[in-house]
Amino acid sequence: MADLSLSTPNAIVSLILLSLISVSCAKVFFEERFDDGWENRWIKSDWKKDENMAGEWNYTSGKWNGDPNDKGIQTSEDYRFYAISAEFPKFSNKDKTLVFQFSVKHEQKLDCGGGYMKLLSGEVDQKKFGGDTPYSIMFGPDICGYSTKKVHAILNYNGNNHLLKKDVACETDQLSHVYTFILHPDATYNILIDNVEKKSGSLYSDWALLPPKTPEDWDDEEYIPDPEDKKPEGYDDITKEIPDPDAKKPEDWDEEEDGEWTAPTIPNPEYKGPWKPNACDCLKIKNPNYQGKWKAPVIDNPDFKDDPDLYVYPNLKYVGVELWQVKSGTLFDNVLICDDAEYAKKLAEETWGKNKDAEKSAFEEAEKKREEEESKDDPVDSDAEDDEDDDEDDAEGEDSDAEIKKGDTDELKEEDLKMFSEGTDIVIWEFEPLE
Ligand SMILES: *[C@@H]1O[C@H](CO)[C@@H](O)[C@H](O)[C@H]1NC(C)=O
């Protein structure tokens, strides 16, 4: 390439070819469509096993789907912890775009539970992967009660987890959706749901990873009201209106009948409104604390030290799911970690995009059937299906030592949920027995 001269048409052609090749040359660090052999790539953690609180995964395409052969992994037991992870060759996203994408379907009507995944760095004992295991990025939907319906994007920076400061609403229906997090080398990001951008911005402003660049108490008001400006004596005696000096008592005014005559009022030309300092700008003084217009290169927040590698995770090595679920039925599929947003978009189209219409029809069909069953079983009680569920739970719940009365899910109210912190990054919920 050393003698490549730009003046020859051939060289230009080869340059164009080179750039074309690089466009189509996405680097895929990890891609999991959950085909045969997935169990060799994923390790189920022993976390919560000794307490009998570790939930089982179901390898399935779900109750409704666009392609029965396209399977994923689904949480299958209520009130359980889930932890599973896969390893990939260690990489750094320095100078690269990082794309983290997966699809998730909450087949249960999720009242409280996560649907997020994590990227982990360094060395992790996958058999012990759990809520306390440090992670680099946590991304995906989280639903709890009526108040939490959001997309999490938690970034670890120097050992601390930082939540996204912006609100991004997640999907709440019972269909598959693709969640994409893109982190660029210029420290900007995008969050997409179903290939549609929901949020974008900068790591500097949308997370509190670094102290703010501008000192927060920077005074850039050049003029302020003169503090010496005092209310003139008698100012409040000037009324808004005064009796009309030109008005005269009508000749035929009868005090007996019409009452005492008072002149109609007119606006007082002397009145200047309630007193405030510097009612006119002419009285403003130069702010003695004025620090000039703020300019980053001139004076920075002394606590702010830029980190050009703010976006860099140098040792990414694992992807995992670590969740607590009150009600199971969350199905993960098509996990992708790569350096090319276009590639991710195409993969989403080829998987979720190709199947979404058929999945929707299958869901509507299933709903119709469910409603028909309900009205057949008991035309008045619309909870028929719920009762059915309870029976099922009772039948298979014998060996569970969970403290929770089976079948109470459907009576679940927010006040029955007690928040507790289990060493996990975010809030998880404990269910209290109803008696
Ligand atoms: C797994 O999912 C399929 C499809 O929804 C369901 O028929 C089956 O009962 C599930 N198995 C378990 C063990 O939950």
The ligand as a MOL file (V3000), in Angstrom:
LIG
                    3D

  0  0  0     0  0            999 V3000
M  V30 BEGIN CTAB
M  V30 COUNTS 14 14 0 0 0
M  V30 BEGIN ATOM
M  V30 1 C -42.4400 -24.2000 28.8070 0
M  V30 2 O -43.1760 -23.3770 27.9000 0
M  V30 3 C -44.1590 -24.0590 27.1530 0
M  V30 4 C -44.7790 -23.0500 26.1890 0
M  V30 5 O -45.3560 -21.9820 26.8630 0
M  V30 6 C -45.2010 -24.6410 28.0830 0
M  V30 7 O -46.1520 -25.3640 27.3320 0
M  V30 8 C -44.4950 -25.5490 29.0700 0
M  V30 9 O -45.4390 -26.0090 30.0110 0
M  V30 10 C -43.3850 -24.8190 29.8060 0
M  V30 11 N -42.6560 -25.7230 30.6570 0
M  V30 12 C -42.3770 -25.4550 31.9050 0
M  V30 13 C -41.5710 -26.4670 32.6220 0
M  V30 14 O -42.7420 -24.4190 32.4460 0
M  V30 END ATOM
M  V30 BEGIN BOND
M  V30 1 1 1 2
M  V30 2 1 1 10
M  V30 3 1 2 3
M  V30 4 1 3 4
M  V30 5 1 3 6
M  V30 6 1 4 5
M  V30 7 1 6 7
M  V30 8 1 6 8
M  V30 9 1 8 9
M  V30 10 1 8 10
M  V30 11 1 10 11
M  V30 12 1 11 12
M  V30 13 1 12 13
M  V30 14 2 12 14
M  V30 END BOND
M  V30 END CTAB
M  END
